[in-house]
């Protein structure tokens, strides 16, 4: 009978998860499983797993926040050497937010390690600031929008604290985005300047936790368009509470900057 091992990891992050490393029981002491926090993509319905031994298969069960099953799938990785990145995907039955993910990673001898990953990712709903052309200044008529977002941020932090689990390393991430009109280099800088402006406003307003910002320019379009297309839905910013950097673009690797 194959040895059965299980490690439960409570990693409260969102689109990024804390690294999950399972410690096996003596019968399968050489089998360890790692989940790369930077390779968990809830929007893309995929994550990356590595096993310390030659792989067999991975079973994944994804639950929503009410513990209903969104996906239950099995993928074969037979013949993959130990240490190989294994891309595990799933197809959810709905767009409901993910409450937790359970994995069982089996090696070639059918030993397995179980990993439970609980996401904590709060995408703060808000009305986007309308900036003047080529400006990163938040004009007075736009202030009520960031005031409303500030209230939602504080509400989310208070709720997390009241639950007795205020997550270590929790950060407010501000990501700026543009449409495809104009020069991509200019758009990148403009989106970064605007994200910094919003981040600085939240700091001045009284957000005490770490705040990081980055510009994504045209690299993470909400609506896919051709070049030089004026699409209002792409001129936006994300306000995200997470205890790890969120994954927002498959093609761009952000260098998050911290607001003092």
N, C-alpha and C positions, 0 to 999 in steps of 0.2 A: 504494500500500500504506500502510495506516495506520502511523504511527510507533509503535514499541514502547518503552515505558519501564518501569523497575522500580525500586522502592526497598524494601529489606527493613528492617523495624523490629523489633528485639528488645525488647519492652516487657514485662518480667516482672512482671505484676500479676495480679489476679484478676478479680473482678467489675468492677473498674475497670482501665482500661488507660491507659498513657501515650499522650499525643496522638501520632498518627502523621501526619507530614507528608512527602509524597514530593516529591523534587526531580526534575523531569523532564529528559530529554535535550534537546539543542538543537532537535530536530525537533518537539518538543511542549513547548517551554519554558513555555508559558502554562498547561499543565495541572498542577494540584496537587491532592492529595487529603489530606483531614484526617479522622481518626477521633477523635471526642470521647471522652476517657477516662471522663467522667462518664455517658456514654450507652451504655456497653457493659454489657449485662445477660445474663450467662450463664444464669441461672435462667430468664429470660424468653425466651431465644434470640433476642436482637435487639441491634443496635447502630446507631449513627448515623454517616453518612458525609456529607461535603460535598466538592463539586468546585468548582474555580475557573472551570470552563467549563460551558456547557449540558450536561446529563447525557444519557447514552445508556442504559447498563445497568450492573449490578454482578453479577459472578460471585463466589460465596463457597464456599469449601471448608473444612469444619471437621473437625479430626482429634482423636482421643483421644491419651492419653499414650503409646500404643504405635505411634502414627502410622497407625492405621486410620481410614478416612474415616467420620465420623459423619453428614455431610451435604454434598451438592454441589448447589448450586442457582444459578439465574440469575433476576434480577429486572429488569424494564424500568422505567426512570425517564425515558423519552423525553419531551422537552418541558419538563423541569424546569429553571428558570434556574440559572446558576451561583450557588453559595452557599446553595442551598436545602438544608435538612436532609433527608437521604434515610434512611428507616428500613429497614434491611436485616434480614430475619428468616430463620430456618432451622428446620427440623424434624429433630432428631437421631434417629438410628435406635436409640439406647439412652440410658441415663442416665449413661454413662461420663463421667469428668471430661474437660474440654477440654484438649488439649495445645497446640494452636496453631490459628490461623485465618488463612487466606490469602484476600485480596481482590484482584480485578481490577476497577478502576473505569474504565469507558469513557465518553468524552465523545460528543457527537453526531456527531463526525467519525470515530469508532472509534479514536481514540488512547486508550491505556490506561496506567494506572499501577498497579503491583502493590504491595501492602502485606502484610507478614506480621506477625502479632501473636501473641506467645507469652505466655500468661497465667501469672502467678505469684500464686497465691491458696491459702493453706493455712487451711482451716477446722478448727480444733483440736477433735477429738472429746472429749467430756467428759460427766460426770454433772452435771446442773444443781444448784446450791446451793438447798436448801429454806430460804427465809427465813420467819421468823415473820410473822404478819399485821401489815402496815404497818411492818415493820422492814427495815432495810438492813444490819443487822449480821450478819456471818458467824459463826454459833455454832460452838463447838468441835467438835461431832459432824460438821459439814460440812467441816471443814478438809481431811480426806483427799481430798475431791473436787477442791479447787483445787490441792492438792499433786500429784495425779496429772496434772492439766492442765498445771501448771508443768513437769513432767518432759517432757511431749509438746511444749510450746513450745520448750524448750531443745534437744530432739532435732531439731526441725524447723530451728531456727536453725543448729545444728551441721552438719546435712546440707547446708544451703544454702552455708555457709561452706566445707565440704570440697569442694564442687563448684567452688569458685573463682569464685563469682559473687555474693557477698553483696550483695544489692541495695541501692542507695542509697535512702535514705528509708524503709526498711522500718519498719513500725509495727505494734504489736499493738493491734487495735481490739476494744473490749468493747461490745457492744450489748445493752441490756436490753429485754425484752418482757413484756407482761402479757396476760391474757385480757380478755374484754369485761365482766367483772363490776365494777360500780362506776362512779364518775365518770371520764370520759376524761382530764380535766385532772389529777385525783389520780393516775390510773394512769401518766400520762406522767412526773410527778415521781418517783413511786415507782420506776419502771423506770430512771430516770436515776440516782437515789440508789444503787440496787443495782448498776448498772453501774460507778459510781464506786467503790463499796466493793470490788468484785472487782478493778478496775484498780489501786486503791491497794494491795491485798493482793499482787498480782503485783510491783508496784514494790518493796515492802518485802521481798519474798521474794528478789529479786535479778535481775529482768528489767531489763536495761540499756538496751534499745532504747526509742524513744519509745512511750508508751502513751496512746491516746486512748479516750474513752468517750462514749456518748450513750444516752439513753433513747428508745425508740420507742413506748412505751405500747401501744396497740391497733392501731397502723397497719400492722404487718407480721405478720399472723397466720399461724402455721404450719398451722393448721386453721381454715378459714373457718367462723365461727359467727354467729348472730344476737347482738343485744345481751344482756348479762347472762347469758351462758352460761359456766359453770365448766368450762374445758377445760385440763387440766394441760399439754398439749403446747404451749399458747400462753404459759405462764409459764416463760420460758426466757431464756438469754443466748447470744449468739454470741461466740466467741473466734476472731478472724481475724487472720492475719499477711498483710500486703499492703504494697506500696509506693505505694498510692493508696487513698483512701477507698472502701470497698465500697458497692455499691448494694443496699440491703436493702428498700426500700419505694418503690413508684411514687408514693405520695401524700404522703410526708413527706420533706422535705429536711433532713437532720440538720446540726446545728452541733456538730461534734466538739470536745470539750474535752480538753486535754492534762494528764496527771498530771505534776507536777514530778519 
